[in-house]
Amino acid sequence: MEDVVAIIAIVLGLPWIIFHYITKWKTAATLTTGDEALLEELYQLARRLDERMDTVERLVAADNPEFKPARIMHDRETDNQKLRELDRLFAEQGRTSK
């Protein structure tokens, strides 16, 4: 009788436990819509702050010609490359989610 219980536990119980945790793992690995909305909001905030920093640097440079900005100048390609990549990813996500 103990052998039958052990075989049933192995044949039914073990796969059930494995599939249960695989399902939990897959659902936990995805972003929720709330997470996506928060990321979008943070991204927009980062873009606005970047534009404000560019404005502040231009104003300070206009008042003080010897000013050397700590950041890379806003008109350089390398400075905005990451933001453009994020713009591209958001555009692709917008096309695939519709």
Stockholm file with secondary structure:
# STOCKHOLM 1.0

chainA/1-98         MEDVVAIIAIVLGLPWIIFHYITKWKTAATLTTGDEALLEELYQLARRLDERMDTVERLVAADNPEFKPARIMHDRETDNQKLRELDRLFAEQGRTSK
#=GR chainA/1-98 SS CHHHHHHHIIIIIHHHHHHHHHHHHHHHTSCCHHHHHHHHHHHHHHHHHHHHHHHHHHHHHHHCTTCCCSSCCTTSHHHHHHHHHHHHHHHHHHHHHC
#=GC SS_cons        CHHHHHHHIIIIIHHHHHHHHHHHHHHHTSCCHHHHHHHHHHHHHHHHHHHHHHHHHHHHHHHCTTCCCSSCCTTSHHHHHHHHHHHHHHHHHHHHHC
//
